[in-house]
Amino acid sequence: MKQLLASALLFTATASVQATVSEYTEFFIPYERTQSGYVCLDEQLMEAEFGIPLASLMEGIFSETKTLHQVLGGTSTYQNINLLVNGTTTIPYIYNFDRYTSSGVFEYSFTLDMAAFNTLNGATVAGRQKTKNTAKLALIAMLKTAEAIHGAGNFRVWVKFNNLPSQTGLSGSLVHSGGVDWPTWPYTASSSIYSTYRAEMLAAGC
């Protein structure tokens, strides 16, 4: 029922270029558990003003997500847990286009710029590995969010990465620079690379 309601709202929002619908909607971010150090996905809620569904939720994915850090006997504070944001260091994104196909598939295209994380993490092996891993987490969060709002099999997402670090000597599968449209293949819920990234980056116990 929840997904049917979301689908109806999304259809209304996309029926006209000018139409917008405001609704509380879920998106996903990566975070690190304090005790275990496991990296997991967390479902968050934002009030999204839908004109273009995934494009609206991108703001949540790439913004600070603050949660209460309790301090017994002291002052509890709200701190960011989103691994895609580190202080003032963010991943700027460009919305390239969206399409709705005759077969009922939502298509999106985005460009992500990893330059700020390159600067933050540096060019050492450890620094480049951190930036590479962050790029994988960004892609995972985007695809999981798309799957939540559209359902598996109902979306395709092109992601082009600018300013990826050199991956020579780094562990894990390659992060492809990608492209913004055909003939580059888009990502879907069933993409093998998506499954690989999830297995590499997310703890099994999440």
N, C-alpha and C positions, 0 to 999 in steps of 0.2 A: 504493500500500500504506500509506504514511504517513497519508494522509487517511482511509483506511478504518479504520485503528486509532484515529485521533482521533475519528472519527464513532461508533465503537463505545463508546469511553469516554464521550463526551458523551451518548449515548443512555442508557448505564447511569446516569450522574449525574442525568439529568433524568427517569428513570423513576419516581423517588420524591422527594418534597419533602425528605425527610430524608437521602437518599443523597448521599455525596460520594466523589469519586475523585481521588487526587493523581497528577498526571502533568506531565512537562516539556512545555511547549507554547509555540508561537511567538506573539508579538505584535509590533506595529510602532510605532515612534516616529519623529518628524521630527528631523533633525539637520542642522547646517550644516557643510559641508566646509571645512577650515581654509584651504587654499590658494585655492580657486576661489570660496568663498562660496556655492556651490550648496547649495540645500536639497533633501535627499533623504529617503526613508524607509529605516529600518534595521530589519532583522528581529532581534528579541531573544528570549531564552529565559527563561522563569520556571517555577518549580514551582508550578502552579496547583492549588488544591483545588477541583475542580469540584462545584458544586451547581447553578449557573446559568452556563453557559459564558462568554458575553461579559461578564457582570457580574464574574466572577472575574478576567478579563484586564484589566478597566478599571483595576485597581490598578497593574498594570505600565505601562499606557499613560500614566498620570498621575503616575508616581513618577520620582524621579531614576534615570537610567541611566548608571552610571559606567563609563568605559573608561580604559585605561592611557594616560597622556600621558608619553611617553618624554623624558627629559632626559639627553642624552649627557654623561657626565662629572659628572652631578649626581644628584639623587634624583628618580626617576620617581614620579608621583602618579596617583591615580584621580580623574577629574573628570567631572561630569555633562555629557552631550551632548544630553539630551532638551529640545527647544525648548518643550515644554509645562510645563516647570518652570524657574523662575529663582530660585535660592536658596530662600527660604522662601515664595516666591510660587507658588501652585499653582492649578489649576482644580478646585474642589470639584465633585463630581458626586453626583447622587441617582439611585439605581436605582428606577424607578417600577413596572415590572412586566415579566414575560416571559410568552410564550404559545407553544405548539406547535400549529400548525393541523392540520386533518385532511388537508391537502394536503402535509404534511411541511415546512412553512416555520417557522423559528424567528423569533419576533417579540420585540423588546426596546424598552423606552422608558427614556430617561435625561434628566435635566435638568442642564445645565452652567451654572455661575455664573462670569462673567467679571469680577466686581467687583474681585478682587485685581489682575488685570492692568490694569484701568482705572486703579487707583491707582498702580501701578508705572510705567505708560507715560505717564500724564497725558492732558490733554484737547487738546493741540496736534494739528494735522493729522498730524504724524509719529507722535505717540504713539497716536492713535486708529487710524491705519493699522496699527501694529504689533499692537494688540490685535485688530483685525479679522482680520489675517492669522493670528494665533495661533488664533483660533476656527476658521478654515478648516482649519488643520493638525490641530486636535483632531478634527474631523469626518473628515478623510481617514484618520487613524490608526485611528479606531474602525471605519470601514467596511472598510478593508484587513484589519484583524484579524478582523472578522466573516467576510469572504470567505475568509480562510485557514482558519478552523476549520469553516465550514459549506459553503463552496463558493458560487460565484455562482448566484443564483436560489433559494437556500435560506434567505434571511434578509430581514427588514425591520427597520429601526431608526428609531424616532422619537427625535429630539433637539430638546429645547427649550433655547434659550439665554436665560438671565437676565442683565441688566446689560450688554448689548452697548453699545458706544459709539455716539454719533451717527455715521452714515456719510455725512453731507453733506460733499461736497468730497473724498471719498476715492476712490482708484482701485480698479479691479477689480469683479467682480460682487458683488451684494448678499449679505450673510449674513442669512438669514431667522431670525427668532426661533423659528419652528417651533411644534410642539405635542407633547403627550404621547400622543395616540391619534387615531383617526379622529374627525372628518372631515379632519384634517390629513394630508397624504400623507407616508408614511415614506420614508426613504432606502433604496436597494438598490444592488447592484453595477452596475446598468444606469442609475441615475439620471443624467440629463443634467447636473445641477448638480454631482454628484460628479466627472464627467469634466471639467467646467469648472474646478472648484477644483484638481484635479490638474494641469491644464495651466497654470493661473496660478501655483501655489505650488511645484511640484516641477520641478527642472531636467530638461531632456530627456535629459541624459547619465547620469542616475541609473539 
